[in-house]
Amino acid sequence: MKLTYRAEIDGLRAIAVISVILYHAEIVLFNTTLFKGGFIGVDIFFVISGYLISLLIFKELKITGRLSFHNFYERRVRRIIPALLTVIVASIPLAWHYLYPTDFVDYVKSILYSLSFGVNFYFHYSGLEYGAADAIYKPLLHIWSLSIEEQFYVLFPIALLATYKYFKKYVSVVLGLGFILSLIAASYGSISHPSETFYFLHSRMWELLAGSILAFFESKNFRQPSNKWLTSALLVVGMVLIFHSLLFFTIEMPHPSLYTLSPVLGVCLIIWFSGSNDVITRILSSKLFVGTGLISYSLYLWHFPIFSFGKIAAVNSSHSFQFIMIAAVFILSIATYFFIERVFRNKEKISYKNLIAGISIVVMLLVSFSAYVLDRRGLKSRFDDLIFMYDKNEFDNDVLAEESWKYLRPKEPQFSNSDTTKVLFIGDSHSKDMFNVFYQNKVLFPTYEFSRMGKNWKDGYLIRRDQFSKLAGFTEYKNSNVIVISSEYYQQELAKLDQLIKLIKGDGKKVVLTSKATIFQTAKKDKLTIFDILIPQFMKKENENRDFNKSVRSTLFKFRIKAAYEAINNQLAKIAKNNNIPYLQKQDFQCNDIKKECDGITDEGYKIYYDKAHYTLKGAEYFGKKIHAMGWFKIN
């Protein structure tokens, strides 16, 4: 059974996919990031998918009274699997060449979960925040949305058929109730459980059901209003709602939530009120929009791996290179559409039996390859030259990043009953760094005990999402005497610090505010430090007599990004002064303005940072000794 083709829906697909592409391309023009709400393009896709799939089901139920699951899932397989497998297989050589062992293990795990359409669960439980800086280094991250759709495709037809069979009069009620409950779950969860809410079906289902509700009423032959002016006005409202969200939404806002209702409503208005003669329909039905919409699935599949490996390879970050990557995405997508998508959708060219056989072979090969990589722990031997070059240092910064949580997992240290000053660090991952600084040097601070609040809550959300109630339920907070705040300090945090400080002081505790850490810009990808950039240069014979340690320190000083922390630190100093609490500048122990040096390597030759700001364990230990010697930690 086929649906009447509506070109304007392909036009909507074009808007959705271009928005996502521009969002992930991170194009900055006149110091303004374009399409910072472009992630909403995925939500647009969800509404369209819910509408088209449901309309197909409702029409089949209306005509035949039954639903052919075989035909339904065959269409889904032909539509989704061949192109997906093509992109996964094509990404393997790049992953083999560029991904360090830890990232390579994550990559093959994402392959395995993608094949089972459960990669959304994997990315949630691996602790990956979608908008996090390191998200771009996960080449298959974008497949989480396909997992959502596939889970919906499995559950929705079964639930709908049961409702249609036993509660036919209440189909609209069931759809409406599902929409409302899912929207409530999204609105509540985006604050209290943001990761689950972003990645899981229960809080995304309302977007798909929005399309399903449209399909239900269309199948019942509900009529559009005949007033052309009203129709045109509602179409304009729909476009305004969509583009307002694409241009002004940010990844820091709760999402999906009631805010997301705005673009979802906009898509629904376009789908319902578009016709043949209005201006918006004609624009969306133009060749450019329709052509882009037709290849939108391939565009979505290709864009993220291309951008990811472009970032990992760190060729450069110029606008010209960004446009080259975008051009590559379009070229690959056009080829995939004509030679993969269209070919495998053609039942006359490829039978379903042969299709399943081919898919099974490719899947088995991918599973075998992934198992091999997991068994060999990311095939570290691929980087023997680096291992030799780094000597006692670990070259894979992800290993050092994971190691930096050593003293906090699976459980944070608990305070004793002794008569010591109990110091609790709170904030985001930078509070982990400060905890490591003191905890590893606790013998130098015998009158103190140290812990950190973090178990069972997402780093950063204490301040960013007003989760202050979490404090009262944390045992170590109750037992603490001093609270040290250390964070990345995004703008939305700064506005909430006064409230947090007053709450802590109201509980009779001392508060210490630390600055934003010094941030160092590298010429390469964010995962490489200055240490990593310089060490290959010093392996060359002409550099054998140069002082590597001094070069690292002087280069770090030159590559400080003062604009990334100075303005915020000035605000933090004012907040501390207004609240009459100590304010400690991390720059005091990180850099020496007189010598024009910043510490990037310990006296024993270990690197201090595993990215542009966070400390390795060796680095934290080094800073702790330095802090003790200079008397930096003042809490009175």
C-alpha positions as CSV (number, residue, x, y, z in Angstrom):
1,M,0.0,0.0,0.0
2,K,1.4,3.4,-1.0
3,L,0.6,6.9,0.3
4,T,-0.1,9.9,-1.9
5,Y,3.2,11.6,-2.4
6,R,3.5,15.0,-0.7
7,A,6.5,16.9,-1.9
8,E,6.3,19.5,0.9
9,I,7.1,16.7,3.4
10,D,10.4,16.1,1.6
11,G,10.9,19.8,1.9
12,L,10.4,19.6,5.7
13,R,12.9,16.7,5.7
14,A,15.4,19.0,3.9
15,I,15.0,21.7,6.6
16,A,15.5,19.1,9.3
17,V,18.6,17.5,7.9
18,I,20.3,20.8,6.9
19,S,19.6,22.1,10.4
20,V,21.3,19.1,12.0
21,I,24.3,19.3,9.5
22,L,24.8,23.0,10.2
23,Y,24.6,22.4,13.9
24,H,27.2,19.7,13.9
25,A,29.4,21.7,11.4
26,E,29.8,24.3,14.2
27,I,30.1,27.2,11.7
28,V,30.8,30.5,13.3
29,L,30.1,33.7,11.4
30,F,30.8,37.1,12.9
31,N,31.4,35.5,16.3
32,T,27.9,33.9,16.2
33,T,27.3,30.2,15.9
34,L,24.8,29.5,13.2
35,F,21.8,27.2,13.8
36,K,22.7,26.6,17.5
37,G,19.3,25.0,17.8
38,G,19.9,22.8,14.8
39,F,19.6,19.7,17.0
40,I,15.8,20.3,16.8
41,G,16.0,18.8,13.3
42,V,15.9,15.4,14.9
43,D,12.6,16.3,16.5
44,I,11.3,17.4,13.2
45,F,12.2,14.0,11.7
46,F,10.4,12.3,14.6
47,V,7.1,14.1,13.9
48,I,7.4,13.3,10.1
49,S,8.2,9.6,10.8
50,G,5.3,9.3,13.2
51,Y,2.9,10.8,10.7
52,L,4.0,8.8,7.6
53,I,4.2,5.4,9.4
54,S,0.9,5.9,11.2
55,L,-0.9,7.1,8.1
56,L,0.3,3.9,6.3
57,I,-1.0,1.7,9.2
58,F,-4.3,3.6,9.5
59,K,-5.1,3.3,5.8
60,E,-4.3,-0.4,5.8
61,L,-6.4,-1.0,8.8
62,K,-9.3,1.0,7.3
63,I,-9.2,-0.8,4.0
64,T,-8.4,-4.4,5.1
65,G,-9.1,-4.4,8.8
66,R,-5.7,-6.0,9.4
67,L,-2.1,-5.1,9.4
68,S,0.6,-7.1,7.5
69,F,3.6,-7.0,9.8
70,H,5.7,-8.7,7.1
71,N,5.1,-5.9,4.6
72,F,5.5,-3.3,7.3
73,Y,8.9,-4.5,8.5
74,E,10.1,-5.3,5.0
75,R,9.6,-1.7,4.0
76,R,11.5,-0.6,7.1
77,V,14.4,-3.0,6.5
78,R,14.7,-1.9,2.9
79,R,14.5,1.8,3.9
80,I,16.9,1.7,6.8
81,I,19.4,-1.2,7.0
82,P,21.4,-1.2,3.7
83,A,22.4,2.5,3.8
84,L,23.1,2.2,7.6
85,L,25.4,-0.8,7.0
86,T,27.1,1.0,4.1
87,V,28.1,4.0,6.3
88,I,29.2,1.7,9.2
89,V,31.4,-0.4,7.0
90,A,32.9,2.7,5.2
91,S,33.8,4.2,8.6
92,I,35.9,1.3,9.8
93,P,39.1,2.1,7.9
94,L,39.0,5.6,9.2
95,A,38.4,4.4,12.7
96,W,41.3,1.9,12.4
97,H,43.7,4.6,11.4
98,Y,42.6,7.5,13.7
99,L,41.0,6.1,16.8
100,Y,43.2,5.5,19.9
101,P,42.5,2.2,21.7
102,T,39.9,3.6,24.2
103,D,38.0,5.4,21.4
104,F,38.3,2.3,19.2
105,V,36.7,0.1,21.8
106,D,33.9,2.6,22.2
107,Y,33.5,2.7,18.5
108,V,33.0,-1.0,18.0
109,K,30.7,-1.2,21.0
110,S,28.6,1.5,19.3
111,I,28.6,-0.7,16.2
112,L,27.2,-3.7,18.1
113,Y,24.5,-1.6,19.8
114,S,23.7,0.1,16.5
115,L,23.1,-3.3,14.9
116,S,20.6,-4.2,17.6
117,F,19.0,-0.7,17.5
118,G,19.9,-0.1,21.1
119,V,22.7,2.4,20.7
120,N,20.7,5.1,22.5
121,F,21.0,2.9,25.7
122,Y,24.7,2.5,25.2
123,F,25.4,6.2,24.9
124,H,23.3,7.0,28.0
125,Y,24.8,4.3,30.2
126,S,28.3,5.1,29.0
127,G,27.7,8.6,30.4
128,L,27.9,10.5,27.1
129,E,26.1,13.8,27.2
130,Y,24.9,14.7,23.7
131,G,26.0,18.3,23.8
132,A,29.3,17.6,25.5
133,A,32.6,18.7,23.9
134,D,33.8,15.1,23.4
135,A,30.6,14.0,21.7
136,I,31.9,14.8,18.3
137,Y,34.6,12.1,18.8
138,K,31.9,9.4,18.7
139,P,31.5,8.8,14.9
140,L,28.2,6.8,15.3
141,L,26.6,8.9,18.0
142,H,23.9,10.2,15.7
143,I,22.5,6.7,15.3
144,W,20.8,7.0,18.7
145,S,17.8,8.7,16.9
146,L,17.5,5.7,14.5
147,S,17.3,3.4,17.6
148,I,14.5,5.5,18.9
149,E,12.5,5.2,15.7
150,E,13.1,1.5,15.3
151,Q,12.0,0.9,18.9
152,F,8.9,2.9,18.1
153,Y,8.3,0.9,14.9
154,V,8.5,-2.4,16.9
155,L,6.1,-1.3,19.7
156,F,3.7,1.1,18.1
157,P,2.1,-1.2,15.4
158,I,1.5,-3.9,18.0
159,A,0.0,-1.5,20.5
160,L,-2.1,0.2,17.8
161,L,-3.4,-3.1,16.4
162,A,-4.5,-4.2,19.8
163,T,-6.2,-0.9,20.5
164,Y,-7.9,-1.0,17.1
165,K,-9.1,-4.5,17.7
166,Y,-10.4,-4.3,21.2
167,F,-11.0,-0.5,21.8
168,K,-11.6,0.8,18.3
169,K,-13.7,3.7,19.5
170,Y,-10.9,4.9,21.8
171,V,-8.0,5.0,19.4
172,S,-7.8,8.8,19.5
173,V,-8.1,8.7,23.3
174,V,-5.2,6.2,23.6
175,L,-3.0,8.3,21.2
176,G,-3.8,11.5,23.1
177,L,-3.2,9.9,26.4
178,G,0.1,8.5,25.2
179,F,1.1,11.9,23.9
180,I,0.3,13.7,27.2
181,L,2.0,11.1,29.4
182,S,5.1,11.1,27.3
183,L,5.3,14.9,27.2
184,I,4.9,15.0,31.0
185,A,7.7,12.5,31.3
186,A,9.9,14.6,29.0
187,S,9.2,17.8,30.9
188,Y,9.9,16.3,34.3
189,G,12.7,14.2,33.2
190,S,14.6,16.9,31.3
191,I,15.3,18.5,34.7
192,S,15.7,15.5,37.0
193,H,17.0,12.8,34.6
194,P,18.3,14.7,31.5
195,S,20.3,12.0,29.9
196,E,17.6,9.3,30.0
197,T,15.1,11.9,28.8
198,F,17.2,12.8,25.8
199,Y,18.1,9.3,24.8
200,F,15.1,7.1,25.7
201,L,11.8,6.4,23.8
202,H,9.4,7.1,26.6
203,S,10.2,10.8,26.6
204,R,10.5,11.0,22.8
205,M,7.4,9.1,22.0
206,W,5.1,12.2,22.2
207,E,6.9,13.7,19.2
208,L,6.3,10.6,17.1
209,L,2.7,10.4,18.4
210,A,2.1,14.0,17.4
211,G,2.5,12.8,13.8
212,S,0.4,9.7,14.6
213,I,-2.5,11.9,15.8
214,L,-2.4,13.9,12.6
215,A,-2.4,10.7,10.6
216,F,-5.4,9.4,12.6
217,F,-7.5,12.5,11.9
218,E,-6.5,12.4,8.3
219,S,-7.6,8.8,8.0
220,K,-11.0,9.9,9.4
221,N,-11.3,12.4,6.6
222,F,-11.2,15.5,8.8
223,R,-11.2,18.6,6.7
224,Q,-8.9,21.5,6.7
225,P,-10.5,25.0,7.1
226,S,-11.6,26.4,3.7
227,N,-10.5,29.9,4.6
228,K,-7.3,30.5,2.6
229,W,-6.2,33.4,4.7
230,L,-6.4,31.4,7.9
231,T,-4.6,28.5,6.3
232,S,-1.8,30.7,5.1
233,A,-1.5,32.4,8.5
234,L,-1.2,29.1,10.3
235,L,1.4,27.9,7.8
236,V,3.4,31.1,8.5
237,V,3.0,30.5,12.3
238,G,4.3,26.9,11.8
239,M,7.4,28.1,9.9
240,V,8.1,30.8,12.5
241,L,7.9,28.2,15.3
242,I,10.3,25.9,13.5
243,F,12.9,28.6,12.6
244,H,12.7,30.3,16.0
245,S,13.7,27.0,17.6
246,L,16.5,26.3,15.1
247,L,18.0,29.8,15.5
248,F,17.5,30.5,19.2
249,F,17.3,27.2,21.1
250,T,20.5,26.0,22.8
251,I,21.6,22.6,23.9
252,E,21.8,23.8,27.5
253,M,18.0,24.2,27.7
254,P,15.9,21.4,29.0
255,H,15.2,19.1,26.0
256,P,13.0,17.4,25.1
257,S,10.5,19.4,27.3
258,L,7.6,21.8,27.0
259,Y,10.0,24.1,25.0
260,T,10.2,21.4,22.3
261,L,6.5,21.6,21.9
262,S,7.0,24.8,19.9
263,P,8.8,23.2,16.9
264,V,6.7,20.1,17.1
265,L,3.6,22.2,16.8
266,G,5.2,24.1,13.9
267,V,5.8,20.8,12.0
268,C,2.2,19.7,12.7
269,L,0.8,23.0,11.3
270,I,2.9,22.6,8.1
271,I,1.8,19.0,7.6
272,W,-1.8,19.6,8.3
273,F,-2.4,22.9,6.5
274,S,-0.1,22.8,3.5
275,G,-1.8,22.7,0.2
276,S,-1.0,23.1,-3.5
277,N,-1.3,26.8,-3.9
278,D,0.0,28.5,-0.8
279,V,3.5,30.1,-0.9
280,I,5.1,27.9,1.8
281,T,4.0,24.7,0.2
282,R,5.3,25.8,-3.1
283,I,8.7,26.7,-1.5
284,L,8.9,23.4,0.3
285,S,7.9,21.5,-2.9
286,S,10.6,23.2,-5.0
287,K,13.2,21.0,-6.6
288,L,16.0,22.2,-4.3
289,F,14.0,21.3,-1.1
290,V,12.6,18.1,-2.5
291,G,15.9,16.9,-3.9
292,T,17.6,17.5,-0.5
293,G,14.7,15.8,1.3
294,L,15.0,12.7,-0.9
295,I,18.6,12.2,0.1
296,S,18.0,13.4,3.7
297,Y,18.4,9.9,5.2
298,S,21.8,9.4,3.6
299,L,22.8,13.0,4.5
300,Y,21.9,12.3,8.1
301,L,23.9,9.0,8.1
302,W,27.0,10.5,6.5
303,H,27.3,13.9,8.1
304,F,28.3,12.9,11.6
305,P,31.0,10.4,10.8
306,I,32.5,12.9,8.3
307,F,32.6,15.7,10.8
308,S,33.8,13.4,13.5
309,F,36.7,12.0,11.6
310,G,37.5,15.5,10.3
311,K,37.8,16.7,13.9
312,I,39.8,13.7,15.0
313,A,42.2,13.9,12.0
314,A,42.5,17.6,12.9
315,V,43.3,18.8,9.4
316,N,42.2,22.3,10.3
317,S,39.2,24.2,11.5
318,S,38.9,26.8,8.8
319,H,35.6,27.6,7.1
320,S,37.0,26.3,3.8
321,F,37.6,22.9,5.4
322,Q,34.2,22.9,6.9
323,F,32.6,23.5,3.5
324,I,34.8,20.8,2.0
325,M,33.4,18.3,4.6
326,I,29.8,19.4,3.8
327,A,30.5,19.0,0.1
328,A,31.8,15.5,0.8
329,V,28.7,14.7,2.8
330,F,26.5,15.7,-0.1
331,I,28.5,13.8,-2.7
332,L,28.5,10.6,-0.6
333,S,24.8,11.0,0.2
334,I,23.8,11.4,-3.5
335,A,25.8,8.3,-4.4
336,T,24.3,6.3,-1.5
337,Y,20.8,7.4,-2.5
338,F,21.1,6.3,-6.1
339,F,23.3,3.2,-5.7
340,I,22.1,1.9,-2.3
341,E,18.8,3.3,-1.1
342,R,16.9,3.1,-4.5
343,V,18.5,-0.2,-5.4
344,F,17.6,-2.0,-2.2
345,R,14.1,-0.6,-2.1
346,N,13.4,-2.1,-5.5
347,K,11.7,-5.5,-4.9
348,E,12.1,-6.5,-8.5
349,K,15.9,-6.1,-8.4
350,I,16.6,-7.6,-5.0
351,S,14.2,-10.1,-3.4
352,Y,13.6,-9.9,0.3
353,K,15.2,-13.3,0.8
354,N,18.4,-12.2,-0.8
355,L,18.3,-8.9,1.0
356,I,18.1,-10.6,4.4
357,A,20.9,-13.1,3.4
358,G,23.1,-10.2,2.4
359,I,22.4,-8.2,5.6
360,S,23.0,-11.3,7.7
361,I,26.4,-11.8,6.2
362,V,27.5,-8.2,6.7
363,V,26.2,-8.2,10.3
364,M,28.1,-11.3,11.1
365,L,31.3,-9.9,9.7
366,L,30.8,-6.7,11.7
367,V,30.1,-8.6,14.9
368,S,33.2,-10.7,14.4
369,F,35.3,-7.7,13.7
370,S,34.0,-5.9,16.8
371,A,34.6,-9.0,19.0
372,Y,38.2,-9.1,17.7
373,V,38.8,-5.5,18.6
374,L,37.2,-5.9,22.0
375,D,39.3,-9.0,22.7
376,R,42.5,-7.1,21.7
377,R,41.4,-4.1,23.8
378,G,41.4,-1.7,21.0
379,L,44.5,-3.0,19.2
380,K,47.0,-0.8,21.0
381,S,49.7,-2.4,18.8
382,R,48.6,-0.1,16.0
383,F,50.4,2.7,17.7
384,D,53.8,1.0,18.6
385,D,55.7,4.1,17.4
386,L,53.7,6.3,19.9
387,I,54.2,3.8,22.7
388,F,58.0,4.0,22.1
389,M,57.9,7.8,21.8
390,Y,56.0,8.3,25.0
391,D,58.1,6.0,27.1
392,K,56.6,5.9,30.6
393,N,53.8,8.3,29.7
394,E,50.4,7.0,28.5
395,F,49.7,8.3,24.9
396,D,45.9,7.7,25.0
397,N,44.5,10.6,27.0
398,D,41.1,8.8,27.4
399,V,43.0,6.2,29.6
400,L,44.3,9.1,31.7
401,A,40.8,10.6,31.8
402,E,39.3,7.4,33.1
403,E,42.1,6.9,35.5
404,S,41.4,10.4,37.0
405,W,38.2,9.0,38.5
406,K,40.1,6.2,40.3
407,Y,39.5,7.5,43.9
408,L,35.8,8.3,43.3
409,R,34.5,5.1,41.7
410,P,32.6,3.1,42.6
411,K,32.2,5.1,45.8
412,E,33.5,8.4,47.1
413,P,35.6,8.4,50.3
414,Q,33.6,8.8,53.5
415,F,34.4,11.1,56.3
416,S,35.5,9.6,59.6
417,N,34.4,10.6,63.1
418,S,37.8,12.1,63.9
419,D,38.2,15.8,64.8
420,T,39.3,17.0,61.4
421,T,38.0,19.6,59.0
422,K,35.8,17.8,56.5
423,V,36.1,19.4,53.0
424,L,33.6,18.5,50.3
425,F,34.2,19.4,46.7
426,I,31.1,20.0,44.5
427,G,30.6,21.2,40.9
428,D,31.4,19.3,37.7
429,S,34.4,17.3,36.5
430,H,36.7,20.2,37.6
431,S,35.7,19.5,41.2
432,K,37.0,16.0,40.6
433,D,40.3,17.5,39.6
434,M,40.5,19.6,42.8
435,F,39.5,16.6,44.9
436,N,42.4,14.6,43.3
437,V,44.8,17.5,44.1
438,F,44.2,17.2,47.8
439,Y,43.2,13.6,48.3
440,Q,46.5,12.3,46.8
441,N,48.4,14.7,49.1
442,K,46.4,14.2,52.2
443,V,49.5,13.5,54.3
444,L,50.5,17.1,53.6
445,F,47.1,18.3,55.0
446,P,46.7,16.1,58.2
447,T,44.0,18.3,59.7
448,Y,41.7,17.9,56.8
449,E,39.6,15.1,55.2
450,F,38.4,15.2,51.6
451,S,35.5,13.9,49.6
452,R,33.4,14.9,46.6
453,M,29.7,14.8,45.9
454,G,29.1,12.9,42.7
455,K,27.7,9.4,43.1
456,N,24.4,8.8,41.2
457,W,24.0,12.3,39.8
458,K,25.2,13.8,36.6
459,D,28.3,16.0,36.9
460,G,27.4,19.7,36.5
461,Y,23.7,19.3,37.0
462,L,23.7,20.3,40.6
463,I,24.2,23.9,39.6
464,R,23.2,24.0,36.0
465,R,19.8,22.4,36.5
466,D,19.0,23.7,40.1
467,Q,19.4,20.3,41.7
468,F,20.2,21.9,45.1
469,S,17.8,19.5,46.8
470,K,20.4,16.8,46.1
471,L,22.7,18.3,48.7
472,A,20.5,17.6,51.6
473,G,20.3,13.9,50.8
474,F,24.0,13.4,50.5
475,T,25.5,12.0,53.7
476,E,29.0,13.5,53.2
477,Y,27.4,17.0,52.7
478,K,25.7,16.6,56.1
479,N,29.0,15.6,57.7
480,S,31.1,18.3,56.0
481,N,32.4,21.6,57.4
482,V,33.7,23.2,54.3
483,I,32.2,23.2,50.8
484,V,34.6,24.0,47.9
485,I,32.9,24.8,44.6
486,S,34.8,24.1,41.4
487,S,33.2,24.0,38.0
488,E,33.4,25.0,34.3
489,Y,31.1,27.8,35.2
490,Y,28.9,28.2,32.3
491,Q,26.9,31.5,32.2
492,Q,23.7,29.7,33.4
493,E,25.7,28.6,36.5
494,L,27.0,32.0,37.4
495,A,23.4,33.3,37.8
496,K,22.7,30.5,40.3
497,L,25.8,30.6,42.4
498,D,24.4,33.2,44.8
499,Q,21.5,31.0,45.6
500,L,23.7,28.0,46.1
501,I,26.2,29.8,48.4
502,K,23.4,31.2,50.5
503,L,21.9,27.8,50.9
504,I,25.2,26.3,52.0
505,K,25.9,29.1,54.4
506,G,22.4,28.7,55.8
507,D,23.3,25.1,56.7
508,G,26.1,26.5,58.8
509,K,29.0,25.5,56.5
510,K,31.9,27.5,55.2
511,V,32.0,28.0,51.4
512,V,35.1,28.4,49.3
513,L,34.8,29.5,45.6
514,T,37.6,28.5,43.2
515,S,38.2,30.0,39.8
516,K,37.7,28.6,36.4
517,A,40.7,26.5,35.4
518,T,43.3,27.9,32.9
519,I,42.4,26.6,29.4
520,F,45.0,25.9,26.8
521,Q,44.3,25.9,23.1
522,T,46.1,23.3,21.0
523,A,46.4,23.6,17.2
524,K,45.1,20.1,16.9
525,K,42.0,18.2,18.2
526,D,40.9,18.9,21.7
527,K,42.0,15.5,23.0
528,L,45.7,16.3,22.3
529,T,47.6,18.5,24.8
530,I,50.6,20.6,24.2
531,F,52.7,17.7,25.5
532,D,51.2,15.5,22.8
533,I,51.8,18.1,20.1
534,L,55.4,18.7,21.0
535,I,56.7,15.2,21.8
536,P,56.9,14.0,18.1
537,Q,58.9,17.1,17.3
538,F,61.4,16.4,20.0
539,M,62.0,12.9,18.7
540,K,63.7,14.4,15.7
541,K,67.4,14.3,15.8
542,E,67.9,18.1,15.4
543,N,66.0,18.6,18.7
544,E,67.8,16.1,20.8
545,N,69.7,18.8,22.8
546,R,66.7,21.0,23.5
547,D,65.0,21.0,26.9
548,F,61.6,19.3,26.4
549,N,60.2,20.2,29.8
550,K,61.0,23.9,29.4
551,S,59.5,23.9,25.9
552,V,56.2,22.4,27.2
553,R,56.0,25.0,30.0
554,S,56.8,28.0,27.7
555,T,54.5,26.8,24.9
556,L,51.6,26.3,27.4
557,F,52.0,29.9,28.6
558,K,51.7,31.1,25.0
559,F,48.6,29.0,24.3
560,R,46.5,30.1,27.3
561,I,43.0,31.1,26.1
562,K,42.5,34.0,28.5
563,A,39.2,35.0,26.9
564,A,37.8,31.6,28.0
565,Y,38.4,32.2,31.7
566,E,39.4,35.7,32.6
567,A,36.0,37.4,32.2
568,I,34.3,34.6,34.1
569,N,36.9,34.7,36.9
570,N,36.2,38.4,37.3
571,Q,32.6,37.6,37.8
572,L,33.4,34.8,40.3
573,A,35.6,37.2,42.3
574,K,32.7,39.7,42.6
575,I,30.3,36.9,43.7
576,A,32.8,35.8,46.4
577,K,33.2,39.3,47.6
578,N,29.5,40.0,47.7
579,N,29.0,36.8,49.7
580,N,32.1,37.4,51.9
581,I,33.7,34.0,51.2
582,P,37.2,33.1,50.2
583,Y,38.0,33.1,46.4
584,L,41.0,31.0,45.2
585,Q,42.5,31.5,41.7
586,K,43.7,28.3,40.1
587,Q,46.0,30.3,37.9
588,D,48.2,31.0,40.9
589,F,49.5,27.4,41.0
590,Q,49.1,26.7,37.2
591,C,51.2,29.5,35.7
592,N,54.1,31.9,36.5
593,D,53.7,35.2,34.8
594,I,57.2,36.3,35.7
595,K,58.9,33.2,34.2
596,K,56.2,33.1,31.4
597,E,55.6,29.5,32.0
598,C,52.7,27.2,32.8
599,D,53.2,23.8,34.3
600,G,52.4,21.0,31.8
601,I,54.9,18.4,32.9
602,T,55.8,17.1,36.3
603,D,59.4,17.0,37.7
604,E,59.4,13.3,36.9
605,G,58.4,13.9,33.3
606,Y,54.7,13.0,33.4
607,K,52.1,15.1,31.6
608,I,49.9,17.2,33.8
609,Y,46.8,17.5,31.5
610,Y,44.8,14.9,29.6
611,D,42.9,17.6,27.6
612,K,43.0,21.4,27.4
613,A,42.0,21.9,31.1
614,H,41.7,18.7,33.2
615,Y,44.5,17.2,35.3
616,T,45.9,13.7,35.1
617,L,46.4,12.0,38.5
618,K,50.1,12.7,38.2
619,G,49.3,16.3,37.4
620,A,46.9,16.6,40.4
621,E,49.5,15.1,42.7
622,Y,52.1,17.6,41.4
623,F,49.7,20.6,41.9
624,G,48.9,19.4,45.4
625,K,52.5,19.5,46.5
626,K,52.8,22.9,44.9
627,I,49.7,24.2,46.6
628,H,51.0,23.0,50.0
629,A,54.3,24.7,49.5
630,M,52.8,28.0,48.5
631,G,50.0,28.0,51.1
632,W,47.3,28.5,48.5
633,F,44.5,26.7,50.3
634,K,43.0,29.3,52.6
635,I,39.5,28.7,53.8
636,N,39.2,31.3,56.6
